[in-house]
Amino acid sequence: MTRHPYYGHTVPRPQAQAPAIFPAKAKLPDPRIAGRGASVGAIAQEFKISHSSVSEHLAVLRNADLVRETKSGRERIYALNAEPLRELRSWLKPSEACWKARMSDLAGQIEENTE
């Protein structure tokens, strides 16, 4: 536990080993998946997770319009749709400098508290 820098109450310390516990969440996708697209099977193989888990994740991403689905024979091919992320980035851009400074301050406070 560590003390919250603004509110003073204790909060759980971030878990640095989270990527080791959930390696698929820390891994960047193969460029083929991000660009041209890939089937559920190819994605499952890339991340070493079940087809059903991939399908669940893709359903969420499809609902958020972050992946596009096309049919190729009997397979469905999923590809990244980066446009919503570009829109989000342009919306966030004006406050980027402020948040970078705040995050840098927070990192400094966390380092002070862990030493």
N, C-alpha and C positions, 0 to 999 in steps of 0.2 A: 504494500500500500504506500502511496505517496500523497502528499498534501496538494490539493488543487491550488494553482497559483493565484486565482482570482477569488474563489469562494471560500477557501480555507478548509473545506472538509476533505476527508481522505477519499481517494479513488484508487481502483486497482491499477497496479503497474502494468504497462503494456507488455505483452508476451512477445519477446524477440524471436522465439522459436516457432511461431505460427506457420511460416512457410515450410518448415521441416515436417510439421504435422499434416498440413494440407498442401503438398507440393504442386498439385495441379492448379491451385489458385494462384501460385506465385510464378508459374511458367507462362511465357509469352507464346502465343500461337505460332505455328509454322506459317511462313509467309503465304503458302498455298491456301491455307484456310482463311487467312485475312484478306487475300486478294481474289483469286479465281473461285475459291470456295472448295468445300469438301463435303463428303457424305457423313452421316452420323457415325458410321463404322470407322471412317478415317479419323474423325475427331476423337472418338472413343479410344482408338489405338494410340493416337498422338499423346493424349493425356492419361492413358492407362486407367480409365474409368468405364463403368458399364454403359451400354447403349441407352438404357432407361434414364440414367443420370444425365447423359448428354441431351437426350430428348427433352427432359424437364427444363434444363438450362436454356436450350434453344427456344422453347415455348415462351419463356420469360423474355428472352432477347427479341424474339419475333414480335411479341406484344408491345415492346418498347421501340419497335422499328429499328433495332440495332443490327439485325441480320436480315438478309433477303433469302427467300427460298425459291428455287426453280427445280423443275423436274427434268431428269436426264434418264430416259428409259424408265426403269422401275425405281430408280433412286431419286431421292430429293437431295439437292446440293444447296448447302448453306454458305453464304458469303457475308462478310462484314459490310454493313452500311454505315459508313463513317459520317454521313451528312448530319444526323442529329447531334453527334459529338462536336462537329465544327460549329453548329449553331450554338451549342452550349458554351463552347470556348469563346466565341465572339461575345456572348452575353456576359461571361465572367471576366473577360479581358480588362474592363475598366477598374475592377477591384483587385486585380492580380498583385500589384505592388504592395497594397495594404496587407493582403493576406500573407505574402512572402515575409514581410517584416514581422507580422504577428507570429507566424510559425517559427521564424528564426529566434524570436524572443522566447517562445515556449520551449524550443529545443535547448536554449541556454539555461533556462530554469530547471528543466528536467536533468540536464547534465550536472548542475549544481547540487540538486537533491540526491543524485545517485552516487556522488563522490564521497 
